[in-house]
């Protein structure tokens, strides 16, 4: 089915419903095809694979309390 840009603008909801039902609709400007509206293919996602980053992440500093200790030292005036 071919529709003009003005018709597409005014009837977008109805046009999208027809596309969802499987119909291909071509939007034309000055009688020339500009774009085809077709139903989107449902993308198949692969299931998540846990552990894919194992061994790739390194924790460099294990002293998680250090920032707190630095703050306390600064508040006491030791720094």
C-alpha positions as CSV (number, residue, x, y, z in Angstrom):
1,X,0.0,0.0,0.0
2,X,1.3,3.5,-0.9
3,X,0.5,6.6,1.2
4,X,1.5,10.2,0.9
5,X,3.6,11.9,3.6
6,X,0.5,14.0,4.6
7,X,-1.6,10.8,5.0
8,X,1.1,9.1,7.0
9,X,1.3,12.1,9.3
10,X,-2.4,12.3,9.8
11,X,-3.0,8.5,10.2
12,X,0.2,7.3,11.7
13,X,-1.5,5.2,14.4
14,X,-3.7,3.3,11.9
15,X,-0.7,2.8,9.5
16,X,1.4,1.4,12.3
17,X,-1.4,-1.0,13.2
18,X,-1.5,-2.3,9.7
19,X,2.3,-2.7,9.6
20,X,2.1,-4.6,12.9
21,X,-0.4,-7.0,11.2
22,X,2.3,-7.8,8.6
23,X,1.4,-5.3,5.8
24,X,4.2,-3.4,4.0
25,X,3.4,0.3,3.5
26,X,5.4,2.7,1.3
27,X,5.4,6.4,2.1
28,X,5.7,8.5,-1.0
29,X,6.6,12.2,-1.5
30,X,5.4,13.7,-4.7
31,X,4.5,10.3,-6.0
32,X,8.0,8.9,-5.5
33,X,8.7,6.2,-2.8
34,X,10.7,7.5,0.1
35,X,10.5,4.8,2.8
36,X,9.0,1.4,3.3
37,X,7.4,0.5,6.6
38,X,7.7,-3.2,7.4
39,X,7.2,-5.2,10.6
40,X,10.3,-5.3,12.7
41,X,11.9,-8.7,13.0
42,X,12.0,-9.9,16.6
43,X,15.6,-10.0,17.6
44,X,16.7,-13.1,19.4
45,X,18.9,-12.4,22.3
46,X,21.4,-14.9,23.6
47,X,21.0,-15.8,27.2
48,X,23.5,-14.1,29.5
49,X,26.6,-16.0,30.3
50,X,27.8,-15.5,33.9
51,X,31.5,-15.6,34.5
52,X,32.6,-14.2,31.1
53,X,34.8,-11.5,32.9
54,X,36.4,-14.0,35.3
55,X,40.1,-13.3,35.5
56,X,39.8,-10.0,33.6
57,X,39.1,-7.7,36.5
58,X,41.8,-7.0,39.0
59,X,41.3,-5.2,42.3
60,X,44.4,-3.1,42.8
61,X,43.8,-1.7,46.3
62,X,42.3,-3.9,48.9
63,X,42.4,-1.4,51.7
64,X,38.8,-0.2,51.5
65,X,39.0,1.7,54.8
66,X,41.9,3.9,53.6
67,X,39.9,6.8,52.4
68,X,38.1,6.9,55.8
69,X,41.4,6.7,57.6
70,X,42.7,9.6,55.5
71,X,39.6,11.6,56.3
72,X,40.0,11.0,60.1
73,X,43.7,12.0,59.9
74,X,42.8,15.2,58.1
75,X,40.1,16.0,60.6
76,X,42.6,15.5,63.5
77,X,45.2,17.7,61.7
78,X,47.7,14.9,61.3
79,X,48.0,15.4,57.5
